[in-house]
Structures are given as structure tokens and as C-alpha cells.
Amino acid sequence: MKIDPQFITPEVLQQLAAELRASRKYRALELPDSILHDLIAQEMVRHGSQKKALDAVRDKLHNIVAPYLGDPDYGSASKKLSAAQSAGTESLRAACLEVLTEHASTRERISLLDHFYPRLWQVTGKPGSILDLACGLHPFGLPWMGLDTGVRYYAYDIHKPRVELINSLFQWTNQAGQAIHEDILVNPPLISADVALFFKEAHRFEQRRRGCNLPFWRSLKVRWLLVSLPSKNLSGKRNLIERQRHLVTSILAGQPWPVVELVFDNEIVFCIQLH
């Protein structure tokens, strides 16, 4: 028996969200209310009890937070980056590289850094403003992006310690912009920008809520949306290019947006011209 949506009150959502937050696994992340309330409401409609709903939410959170992909010790990283900032540009660059190695998604891109961004900007033009959506540790690639410090860079993530560290990075590098603690699926950005980066997340969005990518992409006030997906699995043994092409082409079916495809060693980027 499913739960009638009218019984999913704000009080119930707060109570169950507090239960999830109290777990050791998620306590330090300080996840936004928006993501917890959205997942709880979604799963309560599907399941016949609060217990089953919470079990399903935990499964989805495990995929969304993805602890198996790695994460730095944020306190230690902050101290190292602060010390490196005082020591000069090359030291800060080395400290950023160390942060990038802590997560599988950004670690896979390290060998590409010197030519990755020039190829992106060759398609879009060098942006004057960027939205980095579900950014993870990607903003620590700033030293390789070739951007002026006046470029407005807005990074969105659900991990509060990560958001705080990125804001410190922007301060240390004098980069215009801000890191924002938000669930972009529930509350898409309202900021207009030249380019939105949506790196290695579209497939996980589909797992969270099937069919959510197209309405999310339509909501963005950007000229270019750059959607990247891994071209190999984590072990590097399985080629995923055709699977990722199928995902993106199925999302874009019937849309008038031109697409330029860039293939790198471990990643495929779909440059979608929205406006």
C-alpha cells in the first residue's frame, strides 16, 4: 500500500530528514533540506512505509554522494591550500592538483588538463561567466582553465564542506563568483551565464529521477551547456562511449540544439548550444 501524498507533510519531511542527517555517513556533509525532502517525498509515494522509503532514500543518496569515488580531508586540504597561496602561484597550482587526485572523477582528467579547456573554449569561445553544476572538486582545475579572475564562476554542490573549500579557493585566487550549497535538480540556478559545465553527472541524474535531464537543461539560462560523461568505467576496461552517446541523444531527441562532440582519453564532452 502506497502512502497518500497528502500525508507527506513538512513536519514528516523534517523528521525523516533529521533521521538521515543523524547518520554518521551523512552528518558531516550537511546536505541541503531540498535534496533530502525531495528524495523522501519521492520514495514515500512509491513505498508503503516510512522505513522502506528511508531505505530507498539511503540507496539513492549512496549513488548521489558517491563516497566510493573518494573525497579529501577538507580541514587538511584547507590548511595546505592556504599555505600554498602564501607561497605563490606554482605552490597553489600544486596544491590544487593534490585536491584533484582525491576524487576519481577529477583524477581521471589530470592527464588531460593542459589541453582539455582550450578544446572546450575553442567550441564555446572563452566564457565571461560559468555555472559549474554539481561541481564536485572540478573548480580546483581553475589554474588550467585560462580564465581571467574577472570571469564570474558559480559552482553548485550539495556537500557543504566542499562548498566552503571552493569559496576559500575563489578568495585565494581572487576569482569572481561564488560556490553555492544547493540541490540544482530541485532548485535550478537562476543566474545567466555563457557556459554551464555539467561534468559526469547526467547519468546519475537519470538514476535519481528518470527523465529529469531534459527539463533541467531547458531551465538553464546559458548559451552553451557542456555535458561530459566517462568514456570508460572506473577500472578502465569497459568502453562506454556508445552507451553515453545513446543517453545524450535520447535526452535530446526532437530538440533543435546543435551539438559538438569532443572525445578525450577518459571522457566524452557534448557541447550543446542552447541559445
GUBA-90987 format. One record per residue (C-alpha): residue in one letter; x, y, z. Coordinates in steps of 0.1 Angstrom, whole numbers. Example, Ala and Ser with C-alpha at 12.3 -4.5 7.8 and 13.67 -1.06 7.14 Angstrom:
2
+------+-------+-------+-------+
| code |     X |     Y |     Z |
+------+-------+-------+-------+
|    a |   123 |   -45 |    78 |
|    s |   137 |   -11 |    71 |
+------+-------+-------+-------+
end
This chain:
275
+------+-------+-------+-------+
| code |     X |     Y |     Z |
+------+-------+-------+-------+
|    m |     0 |     0 |     0 |
|    k |    14 |    34 |   -11 |
|    i |    14 |    65 |    11 |
|    d |   -11 |    92 |     1 |
|    p |     9 |   123 |    -8 |
|    q |   -14 |   144 |    14 |
|    f |     2 |   127 |    45 |
|    i |    37 |   138 |    34 |
|    t |    37 |   170 |    54 |
|    p |    66 |   194 |    60 |
|    e |    67 |   181 |    96 |
|    v |    71 |   145 |    84 |
|    l |    98 |   155 |    59 |
|    q |   117 |   174 |    85 |
|    q |   115 |   145 |   109 |
|    l |   128 |   119 |    84 |
|    a |   154 |   143 |    71 |
|    a |   168 |   147 |   106 |
|    e |   170 |   110 |   110 |
|    l |   190 |   107 |    78 |
|    r |   213 |   136 |    88 |
|    a |   220 |   120 |   122 |
|    s |   237 |    90 |   105 |
|    r |   275 |    90 |   107 |
|    k |   277 |    86 |    69 |
|    y |   260 |   119 |    61 |
|    r |   263 |   140 |    93 |
|    a |   295 |   159 |    82 |
|    l |   282 |   167 |    47 |
|    e |   253 |   189 |    59 |
|    l |   232 |   181 |    29 |
|    p |   206 |   207 |    19 |
|    d |   170 |   202 |    30 |
|    s |   159 |   204 |    -6 |
|    i |   176 |   172 |   -17 |
|    l |   165 |   152 |    14 |
|    h |   129 |   164 |    12 |
|    d |   127 |   157 |   -25 |
|    l |   141 |   121 |   -21 |
|    i |   119 |   113 |     9 |
|    a |    87 |   126 |    -7 |
|    q |    95 |   107 |   -39 |
|    e |   102 |    74 |   -22 |
|    m |    73 |    77 |     3 |
|    v |    49 |    79 |   -27 |
|    r |    64 |    47 |   -41 |
|    h |    66 |    27 |    -9 |
|    g |    41 |    16 |    17 |
|    s |    61 |    25 |    48 |
|    q |    84 |    52 |    61 |
|    k |   110 |    25 |    68 |
|    k |   110 |    12 |    32 |
|    a |   111 |    48 |    19 |
|    l |   141 |    57 |    41 |
|    d |   159 |    26 |    29 |
|    a |   153 |    36 |    -7 |
|    v |   165 |    71 |     0 |
|    r |   197 |    58 |    16 |
|    d |   203 |    38 |   -16 |
|    k |   198 |    68 |   -38 |
|    l |   219 |    90 |   -15 |
|    h |   248 |    65 |   -17 |
|    n |   247 |    69 |   -55 |
|    i |   244 |   107 |   -54 |
|    v |   270 |   113 |   -27 |
|    a |   292 |    85 |   -42 |
|    p |   317 |    81 |   -13 |
|    y |   333 |    53 |   -33 |
|    l |   347 |    79 |   -57 |
|    g |   368 |    95 |   -30 |
|    d |   369 |   128 |   -11 |
|    p |   397 |   149 |     5 |
|    d |   401 |   156 |    42 |
|    y |   386 |   191 |    39 |
|    g |   403 |   205 |    70 |
|    s |   437 |   193 |    59 |
|    a |   431 |   205 |    23 |
|    s |   422 |   239 |    35 |
|    k |   454 |   243 |    55 |
|    k |   475 |   231 |    26 |
|    l |   458 |   254 |     1 |
|    s |   461 |   284 |    25 |
|    a |   498 |   277 |    30 |
|    a |   503 |   273 |    -8 |
|    q |   485 |   305 |   -15 |
|    s |   510 |   324 |     6 |
|    a |   539 |   306 |   -11 |
|    g |   529 |   317 |   -46 |
|    t |   512 |   306 |   -78 |
|    e |   531 |   274 |   -85 |
|    s |   526 |   262 |   -50 |
|    l |   488 |   269 |   -52 |
|    r |   487 |   250 |   -85 |
|    a |   504 |   220 |   -70 |
|    a |   480 |   221 |   -40 |
|    c |   450 |   222 |   -64 |
|    l |   465 |   192 |   -83 |
|    e |   467 |   173 |   -50 |
|    v |   430 |   180 |   -43 |
|    l |   420 |   168 |   -78 |
|    t |   437 |   135 |   -72 |
|    e |   414 |   128 |   -42 |
|    h |   383 |   121 |   -64 |
|    a |   380 |    96 |   -92 |
|    s |   361 |   120 |  -115 |
|    t |   388 |   147 |  -114 |
|    r |   417 |   123 |  -110 |
|    e |   408 |   108 |  -144 |
|    r |   411 |   143 |  -160 |
|    i |   446 |   151 |  -147 |
|    s |   464 |   138 |  -177 |
|    l |   442 |   160 |  -199 |
|    l |   444 |   193 |  -181 |
|    d |   468 |   211 |  -204 |
|    h |   446 |   207 |  -235 |
|    f |   412 |   199 |  -220 |
|    y |   400 |   235 |  -215 |
|    p |   415 |   250 |  -247 |
|    r |   395 |   225 |  -267 |
|    l |   363 |   234 |  -248 |
|    w |   368 |   271 |  -253 |
|    q |   376 |   266 |  -290 |
|    v |   339 |   255 |  -294 |
|    t |   322 |   280 |  -270 |
|    g |   346 |   309 |  -270 |
|    k |   364 |   318 |  -238 |
|    p |   335 |   324 |  -213 |
|    g |   329 |   355 |  -193 |
|    s |   307 |   336 |  -169 |
|    i |   304 |   300 |  -159 |
|    l |   279 |   278 |  -140 |
|    d |   296 |   246 |  -126 |
|    l |   267 |   223 |  -119 |
|    a |   271 |   196 |   -93 |
|    c |   307 |   207 |   -94 |
|    g |   324 |   182 |   -71 |
|    l |   361 |   191 |   -70 |
|    h |   362 |   204 |  -106 |
|    p |   368 |   241 |   -96 |
|    f |   402 |   231 |   -84 |
|    g |   411 |   229 |  -121 |
|    l |   410 |   267 |  -122 |
|    p |   447 |   271 |  -127 |
|    w |   444 |   252 |  -160 |
|    m |   413 |   269 |  -173 |
|    g |   430 |   300 |  -186 |
|    l |   402 |   323 |  -173 |
|    d |   406 |   359 |  -162 |
|    t |   399 |   365 |  -125 |
|    g |   370 |   387 |  -135 |
|    v |   352 |   358 |  -150 |
|    r |   321 |   351 |  -129 |
|    y |   323 |   315 |  -118 |
|    y |   294 |   300 |   -99 |
|    a |   298 |   265 |   -85 |
|    y |   270 |   244 |   -71 |
|    d |   273 |   214 |   -49 |
|    i |   254 |   196 |   -21 |
|    h |   285 |   189 |     1 |
|    k |   288 |   219 |    25 |
|    p |   325 |   213 |    34 |
|    r |   333 |   212 |    -3 |
|    v |   314 |   244 |   -10 |
|    e |   333 |   261 |    18 |
|    l |   366 |   250 |     5 |
|    i |   358 |   261 |   -31 |
|    n |   348 |   296 |   -17 |
|    s |   382 |   297 |     0 |
|    l |   398 |   288 |   -33 |
|    f |   380 |   316 |   -51 |
|    q |   392 |   340 |   -24 |
|    w |   428 |   328 |   -25 |
|    t |   428 |   331 |   -64 |
|    n |   408 |   364 |   -64 |
|    q |   383 |   346 |   -87 |
|    a |   350 |   364 |   -91 |
|    g |   320 |   343 |   -83 |
|    q |   308 |   320 |   -55 |
|    a |   303 |   284 |   -45 |
|    i |   266 |   277 |   -36 |
|    h |   253 |   250 |   -13 |
|    e |   222 |   238 |   -33 |
|    d |   205 |   208 |   -49 |
|    i |   203 |   220 |   -85 |
|    l |   177 |   195 |   -95 |
|    v |   151 |   208 |   -71 |
|    n |   163 |   245 |   -74 |
|    p |   180 |   250 |  -108 |
|    p |   202 |   281 |  -110 |
|    l |   185 |   314 |  -119 |
|    i |   218 |   330 |  -129 |
|    s |   225 |   336 |  -166 |
|    a |   259 |   326 |  -180 |
|    d |   279 |   320 |  -211 |
|    v |   287 |   283 |  -203 |
|    a |   273 |   257 |  -179 |
|    l |   295 |   227 |  -171 |
|    f |   277 |   195 |  -162 |
|    f |   305 |   171 |  -158 |
|    k |   299 |   133 |  -152 |
|    e |   265 |   138 |  -136 |
|    a |   238 |   133 |  -163 |
|    h |   238 |    95 |  -160 |
|    r |   235 |    98 |  -122 |
|    f |   206 |   123 |  -125 |
|    e |   188 |    97 |  -146 |
|    q |   193 |    72 |  -118 |
|    r |   179 |    96 |   -93 |
|    r |   149 |   106 |  -113 |
|    r |   143 |    91 |  -148 |
|    g |   137 |   118 |  -174 |
|    c |   148 |   147 |  -153 |
|    n |   177 |   159 |  -175 |
|    l |   158 |   175 |  -204 |
|    p |   136 |   197 |  -182 |
|    f |   167 |   206 |  -161 |
|    w |   187 |   215 |  -192 |
|    r |   158 |   236 |  -205 |
|    s |   157 |   256 |  -173 |
|    l |   193 |   268 |  -176 |
|    k |   198 |   304 |  -188 |
|    v |   231 |   297 |  -206 |
|    r |   243 |   299 |  -242 |
|    w |   263 |   266 |  -240 |
|    l |   258 |   235 |  -219 |
|    l |   288 |   212 |  -218 |
|    v |   278 |   177 |  -207 |
|    s |   306 |   153 |  -200 |
|    l |   304 |   116 |  -193 |
|    p |   330 |    90 |  -186 |
|    s |   341 |    71 |  -217 |
|    k |   354 |    42 |  -197 |
|    n |   343 |    25 |  -164 |
|    l |   363 |    30 |  -132 |
|    s |   386 |     1 |  -140 |
|    g |   392 |    14 |  -174 |
|    k |   384 |   -20 |  -190 |
|    r |   350 |   -12 |  -205 |
|    n |   344 |    13 |  -233 |
|    l |   312 |    34 |  -226 |
|    i |   312 |    58 |  -255 |
|    e |   283 |    43 |  -274 |
|    r |   263 |    40 |  -242 |
|    q |   269 |    77 |  -233 |
|    r |   261 |    88 |  -269 |
|    h |   228 |    69 |  -267 |
|    l |   220 |    85 |  -233 |
|    v |   226 |   121 |  -246 |
|    t |   209 |   116 |  -280 |
|    s |   178 |   101 |  -263 |
|    i |   176 |   131 |  -240 |
|    l |   180 |   155 |  -269 |
|    a |   155 |   137 |  -292 |
|    g |   134 |   163 |  -310 |
|    q |   154 |   193 |  -296 |
|    p |   167 |   220 |  -321 |
|    w |   200 |   224 |  -303 |
|    p |   233 |   219 |  -322 |
|    v |   258 |   196 |  -306 |
|    v |   296 |   194 |  -310 |
|    e |   312 |   162 |  -296 |
|    l |   347 |   162 |  -282 |
|    v |   363 |   128 |  -273 |
|    f |   392 |   127 |  -248 |
|    d |   410 |    97 |  -234 |
|    n |   387 |    90 |  -204 |
|    e |   358 |   114 |  -211 |
|    i |   334 |   125 |  -238 |
|    v |   320 |   160 |  -238 |
|    f |   288 |   170 |  -256 |
|    c |   289 |   208 |  -263 |
|    i |   252 |   217 |  -266 |
|    q |   243 |   252 |  -279 |
|    l |   211 |   261 |  -261 |
|    h |   207 |   297 |  -272 |
+------+-------+-------+-------+
end
